[in-house]
């Protein structure tokens, strides 16, 4: 392509050329650019769908418990609403800067399109280390941030959800703060506690969805889950629920890790005992399972000799510096952008199958959609009904991607982006330019 950056048309467009120093937002747009080429998307439309529709930066003042005032920087990026209201989580993390939030907002646009739920993409973030906040300070932060972005929220406008270091309790504070400003509107946020209109099955959805699409891939490959070894990097919400569902499906989970260590057991870890331990202690440290569990450095899990690696924590854990050490045959991206583009290209050359994040971890947004629908209709679905709809939706999304990959001879990531970009471009064309 003669001018992949198009800086003459739009000076803020990200540089999408493949290189090791790509930012998160550039990496996402690298795949969007490739999907545009596959789908023969015009340059004007491609420019429009790559950039966020709007970005809000806010100062978030919080009174600390000692009486001092601390101010944090927050963002809400609305990427695209061609297919429906903006949708995306809120994360609290020191690295939740504008580039990271832009990238995550863009990922949400493509993720919702892949699984065919009627949302666009958005993301929010506050640059803060929640480990330095007391529970009361975290509530004050959440309420102040909600007030700062409340003018762009709404159950048919922009609908947040939990993300890194936010949870159902955080969403409860958001829905309550918004109610004080606009009246009771439970559909303004998803991932809420059940008594406030949350959906059964939401907490398990992202991890469960990862295993559902893995099951489909292995079925296509003629492989049996009970013969597969699995390593899970990250044992938070996504990783722990993926472990539980994978264990129930017969996978042998030989390794799990958190930020400090990796546990390895060739015979398979006792996942229920591990859940009880982390529920009580919050970390893997101290877990005992007879004499058969070894402790390794936390980053050793990327090179574990297993059939399947499921990164379920932060982005960029598989990169050019360690891609050659990867020994699995399948990677399931439970986290957002855990494999960098350069590493992805290297893994593809080696025949490693990567189920991309915009498909693999979309179970969370699919169940958020179910929660939103229940809120709007003032209904409550049973857990079994939610999980059945989730499983059916994830299988259908996998098959859309698989079929596109087969027809066009694409890797799964390129096929997923091609499916998503086609849907968003179609909606954009139908809605016109305004």
LINKASUL-V292143 format. One record per pair of residues at least 12 apart in sequence whose C-alpha atoms are under 6 Angstrom apart, sorted by sequence separation. I is the first residue (numbers start at 0). J is the second residue. If there is no record, write none. Layout:
# LINKASUL-V292143
((I,J) (I,J))
This chain:
# LINKASUL-V292143
((13,25) (59,71) (108,120) (253,265) (58,71) (59,72) (107,120) (15,29) (58,72) (253,267) (400,414) (105,120) (252,267) (253,268) (400,415) (57,73) (104,120) (251,267) (252,268) (56,73) (104,121) (56,74) (104,122) (55,74) (55,75) (171,191) (307,327) (322,342) (170,191) (306,327) (309,330) (313,334) (314,335) (316,337) (317,338) (318,339) (335,356) (54,76) (100,122) (230,252) (302,324) (304,326) (305,327) (306,328) (307,329) (308,330) (309,331) (310,332) (311,333) (312,334) (314,336) (315,337) (329,351) (331,353) (167,190) (227,250) (228,251) (229,252) (230,253) (232,255) (233,256) (234,257) (302,325) (307,330) (309,332) (310,333) (311,334) (314,337) (315,338) (319,342) (328,351) (329,352) (330,353) (331,354) (332,355) (53,77) (167,191) (225,249) (228,252) (230,254) (231,255) (232,256) (233,257) (302,326) (310,334) (315,339) (318,342) (329,353) (332,356) (52,77) (167,192) (224,249) (225,250) (230,255) (51,77) (52,78) (78,104) (224,250) (51,78) (52,79) (78,105) (264,291) (332,359) (333,360) (160,188) (264,292) (95,124) (158,187) (159,188) (160,189) (263,292) (158,188) (160,190) (263,293) (95,126) (206,237) (262,293) (154,186) (205,237) (262,294) (85,118) (86,119) (91,124) (93,126) (154,187) (261,294) (83,117) (84,118) (85,119) (86,120) (87,121) (88,122) (89,123) (90,124) (91,125) (92,126) (93,127) (142,176) (153,187) (206,240) (207,241) (261,295) (82,117) (83,118) (84,119) (85,120) (86,121) (87,122) (89,124) (92,127) (93,128) (206,241) (260,295) (261,296) (82,118) (83,119) (85,121) (91,127) (92,128) (260,296) (261,297) (82,119) (203,240) (207,244) (260,297) (259,297) (80,119) (79,119) (79,120) (256,297) (78,120) (78,121) (77,121) (76,121) (76,122) (75,122) (75,123) (74,123) (74,124) (73,124) (73,125) (72,125) (72,126) (355,412) (84,155) (86,157) (88,159) (84,156) (85,157) (86,158) (87,159) (88,160) (89,161) (90,162) (84,157) (86,159) (87,160) (88,161) (89,162) (90,163) (91,164) (238,311) (24,98) (88,162) (23,99) (229,305) (228,305) (24,102) (228,306) (229,307) (230,308) (231,309) (232,310) (233,311) (23,102) (61,140) (227,306) (229,308) (231,310) (232,311) (233,312) (59,143) (59,144) (209,359) (209,360) (208,362) (205,360) (205,362) (204,362) (205,363) (204,363) (201,366) (198,370) (189,367) (200,382) (199,382) (186,371) (186,374) (110,357) (114,396) (113,419) (112,419) (109,419) (81,426) (81,427) (34,416) (34,417))
